[in-house]
């Protein structure tokens, strides 16, 4: 059996990226259309910053997609708000939904917003030297609630895959992260949210079989 060679990458905090990454992708403000509750504020942001302005980027190292292997990388998110709502990522559940993920805060202040298939909500604060465990079957989204770039490292099983449509089909996640006071945040209900049907929930749990 031929073994893979060990690898090493370095987190560049100044640039918010993984040096030695094998993959990089970016999301612009245009890519986040439909995610925010305040459509007018979103259009104003795009008009001011430009549709192609960077919202967040991911650099990662993917040795393979084999079961038992790992993917790891760095996410960097810009700070800001759309109306009262903090900048966020698209969010996803793993295509193989029983796969977990680990996020570790490197710089900035963030919140990991999690939702179970049944609609239970959790919100975990992430800062430097904070490790967040995302258990199997949880939908998750990163939110930057600070005034500087949010930089996090992450790792997950290489065969996990991502399902982004699960959030769109439900009209978004059940809760939003919005400004609360001068420097705080709180959960607010998403008026567009639609509860998943029982058979849809069963399909999520069955996807891991």
N, C-alpha and C positions, 0 to 999 in steps of 0.2 A: 504493500500500500504506500503510495506516495503522499507524504504529508505536505501541507501548505507551510510556507515559511512564516515565522512571526513577523508582525508589522508594528510600526510605531508611528503615531501622528501627534502633533502638538496643537494645543488650543492657543490661538492668538487672540488674547482678550482685546487688544487695541483695535483689531479688525473684526472681531467677533466671528472668526472662522476657524475651520480645522485645516491646519497645514498638513499636506499629504493626502488630502481627500481624493477620492476617485469619482465623486459626483457633486454637482452643485445645481441647485435650482432656486429661482426667485419667484416671489409673488408681488405683483404691483397692485396699486390701488384699484386699477381696473379689474383685477382678478377677484376682488372682494365685493363686487356688486351683489346686492341683495342680502348681505349678511347683517347689515345694521338696521336698527329700528327707524332712524331718522333719515329718510331718503333725501330730503332737501340738504341736510348737513353733509351727507355723503357726496352729493353732486357738487356742493361748494368746495369740498376737499379736493376732489378730482380736478375741478376747474382751476384751483389755486396751485396745487402741487404738480399736476399733470398726471394723466392716466398711467404713464409708464414709470412713475416714481416708485422707488422701492418701498414696500411695506414690510416684508421680512424675507430672509433667505436661509437656506439650509445647505451646509456642506457636510458630506458624510463619506464614510469608508465602507465599501461593500465588498468583502472578500468573495462572497458567493451568495446564492439564494437557497443554499442547501439547508434542510432541517438540521438543527444542531449548531449551525453557525450563527454569528452575530453581526449586526449592522450597528455602527455607532457614528455619532456626528455632533454638529453644533448648529443650533438655531439662533439667529440674531433678529430681534424685532425692534422696529422703530417705536418711540413713545408718541403718544397723542390720543386724541379723542375724536369721535364722530358724534356730535351732539353731546349727550351726557355719557356715552358709551366708550369705554376704552378700546384701543386698538387690539385686534385679535387675529388668530390664525383661522384657517378654514375649519380645522378640526376633523377628526375621523374616528372610526373604530377599526380594529384590524380585520382584514378580510377573513383570516382565521382568528375568530373572535376570542379564543381562549389563550391568545398570546399576550403577555404583559409587556410593560415598558418602564424604563427608569429615566427620570429627568433629574439633572443636578444643576442647581443655580451657580452661575459663575460671576455674573454682574447684573446690576439692576434689580427691580422689584416686579414680580409677576404673580399671577394666580393661575393654577391649573384648574379649569372648570371641567368637571366630570359628570356624566349622566349614565345611569343604568338603562338597559333596554326598556324597563318598565316606567322610567321617568324619574327615578330618585336622583337627587342632585347633591354633589359634594363640591366644595371649593377649597383648594389647598394653596396656601401662600408659599411662594418660592423666592428665596433670596440667595446671596452668596453662601456657599457651604451648606446648602439645604438640598436634600435628596428626596424626591417625590416618587413614590411607587404607584404606578397605574396598574391596577389588577386586571386580570382577564375579564373580557366582556364589557368593559367600560368605554363609552365614547369619551373623548377628551379633546380639549382645546386650550391653547395657551393665550393668556391675556397680559398685556403690559400695563401695569397700573402705576408705574414709576415715571420719572422725568428724564430718564436716560435709556439707552438701548438695553433691552433685556437679552442676556446671553445665557444660554443653557446648553449643556451637553446632554446627550441622550443615548440610549442603547436598547435594542429590542431584537428578538429572534429573527433571523434572516428570511424565514419563509412566512412572516406574518402577513405581508401585504397591507394595503390601506383601502378602506371603503369610505369615501367622502360623501356619497349620495345619501347615506343614512340620515344625515342632519338636514339636508335639503328636503327630503321626503316628509320630514316631520315639521316643516316650517321653521327650522332652526332648532337650537337647543332650548330646553325648557326655561332656563334662566339666562339673564344677561348680567354682565359685570359693569356697573355704572358708578359714576362719581358720587361720593358721599362725604360732604363737608370739604374742608380745605385740602386734606391729604389722604382721604380714605376712599374705600370702595364698599359696595354692597351688592347683594343679589337682587335683581328685579325680575318679575315675571315677564316672559315673552308672550305677548298677546297673540302671536301667529302660531304658537306651538300646537301641534295636533298629536294626541296620544297614539302610540302605535297599537295596531290591532293585535289580538292574541296570537293569531297565526304568524304575524310578522315577528313577534318576539320569539316564538318557537323556532322560526327559521334562523334567527341570530344564534341561538344556542346550538342548533343543529349544524351550523356552518363549520363548527370546530371538529365535528366527528369524522 
